[in-house]
Amino acid sequence: MHRTWSSYLLQPFCFVIVISNRDSYLFEMMTVHNSLTPWLTVQKTSEAIDFYKSAFGAREVYRMEGTDEDLVVRLSIDGAEFWVSNGTPSNPLGGENIKMILTVPDPDILFLQAVKAGALEIFPVGEDHGWRLGRLSDPFGLHWEIGRPLGEIRYT
């Protein structure tokens, strides 16, 4: 069977991480699967991180920091991960050029929690096109649709 490079890139692979602590070493096997994770660039990184924690219950799973200008954080909302870092004023991001769709079992509760944390409602949670969802804008200009598909739902 002939395999192309792209077929190798689509397969999970394992590698070893070596963590050194003085004279001892920890070897850990990891399996890496393909994934696509959004990276949001905002003007006030620390404030954005605090907002996502308050609005969506996000938690930090990785943090690399210097000053607010070079802060990079990976957040997780019950396993749905995304990155946040600081942008430049000359390259704003927001509104219609990117939208996040956050799929949750109960969009009504999370939507209200986000509005209470400072998000602006664009359209309320309702049912249309096979989804129950609403759209809001976070304090940094990014649009979030919070919803779930209607019908049979299988979360794993």
C-alpha positions in Angstrom: 0.0 0.0 0.0 1.4 3.4 -1.0 0.9 6.1 1.7 1.3 9.8 1.1 2.6 12.3 3.6 -0.9 13.6 4.1 -2.1 10.2 5.1 0.6 10.1 7.8 -0.4 13.5 9.0 -4.0 12.4 9.6 -3.0 9.5 11.8 -2.5 9.8 15.6 1.1 9.5 16.6 3.0 8.9 19.9 6.0 10.7 21.3 7.9 10.7 24.5 8.2 13.8 26.7 11.2 13.9 29.0 10.9 16.1 32.1 14.1 16.6 34.0 14.1 17.5 37.7 17.8 17.6 38.7 19.0 14.1 38.4 15.7 12.3 37.8 13.7 12.0 34.6 10.1 11.4 33.9 9.2 9.7 30.6 5.6 10.1 29.5 4.0 8.7 26.4 1.5 10.9 24.7 -0.8 10.2 21.8 -1.5 13.3 19.6 -4.6 13.5 17.5 -5.3 16.1 14.8 -7.4 19.0 16.1 -8.2 22.6 15.2 -8.3 25.1 18.0 -9.2 28.8 17.7 -6.7 31.5 18.8 -8.4 34.8 19.7 -6.4 38.0 19.6 -7.7 40.7 21.8 -6.6 44.1 23.1 -6.8 43.5 26.8 -5.7 39.9 27.3 -6.0 39.7 31.1 -9.4 41.3 31.1 -10.6 38.9 28.4 -9.3 35.8 30.3 -11.2 37.0 33.4 -14.3 37.6 31.4 -14.2 34.1 29.8 -13.8 32.6 33.2 -16.7 34.5 34.6 -19.0 34.3 31.6 -18.4 30.7 30.5 -16.7 29.0 33.4 -13.5 28.6 31.5 -10.4 27.4 33.3 -6.7 27.9 32.3 -4.9 24.8 31.1 -1.7 26.6 29.9 -0.2 30.0 30.6 2.9 31.7 29.2 3.4 35.2 30.5 5.7 38.1 30.5 3.7 41.3 30.5 0.1 41.8 29.4 1.5 42.4 25.9 3.0 39.0 25.6 0.5 36.9 27.6 -0.7 33.7 25.9 -3.3 31.4 27.6 -5.1 28.3 26.6 -8.6 28.1 28.1 -11.0 25.2 28.4 -14.8 25.3 28.7 -15.5 21.7 29.8 -13.1 20.4 27.2 -13.8 22.9 24.4 -10.4 24.7 24.2 -9.3 28.0 22.7 -6.3 30.3 23.0 -6.2 34.0 23.9 -3.4 36.4 23.4 -2.8 40.1 23.0 -3.2 41.9 19.6 -2.1 45.1 18.2 -4.4 48.2 17.9 -3.6 48.3 14.2 -5.0 44.8 13.6 -8.4 44.7 15.4 -10.4 41.5 15.4 -14.0 41.1 16.2 -17.6 41.3 15.2 -18.5 39.6 11.9 -15.0 38.5 10.8 -15.0 35.7 13.3 -17.6 34.0 15.4 -17.2 31.3 18.0 -19.9 28.7 18.3 -20.0 27.2 21.8 -22.1 24.0 22.0 -23.5 23.2 25.4 -26.3 21.1 26.8 -28.2 24.2 28.2 -27.5 27.3 26.2 -30.1 29.4 28.1 -28.2 29.2 31.4 -24.8 29.9 29.9 -26.1 32.7 27.7 -27.6 34.5 30.8 -24.4 34.0 32.7 -22.4 35.6 29.9 -24.8 38.6 29.8 -24.5 39.0 33.5 -20.7 39.0 33.2 -20.8 41.9 30.7 -21.6 40.4 27.2 -24.1 42.2 25.0 -27.0 40.3 23.5 -27.2 40.4 19.7 -30.1 38.1 19.5 -31.7 36.0 22.3 -31.7 32.3 22.6 -34.3 30.8 20.4 -35.0 27.9 18.0 -34.2 28.2 14.3 -32.5 26.1 11.6 -32.3 23.0 13.8 -30.6 24.7 16.7 -31.4 26.4 20.0 -29.0 29.2 20.2 -28.4 32.9 20.8 -25.7 35.3 19.8 -23.8 37.8 22.0 -20.8 40.0 21.7 -18.1 39.8 24.4 -16.6 43.1 25.8 -13.7 42.7 23.3 -15.9 42.7 20.2 -16.0 39.0 19.4 -19.3 37.3 18.6 -20.3 34.1 20.4 -23.2 31.8 19.4 -24.1 29.7 22.4 -26.4 26.8 21.5 -27.1 23.2 20.9 -28.6 21.2 18.0 -32.2 20.3 18.3 -33.3 16.6 18.2 -31.2 13.8 19.4 -28.0 14.9 21.2 -25.2 12.5 22.0 -22.4 14.1 24.1 -19.3 11.9 24.6 
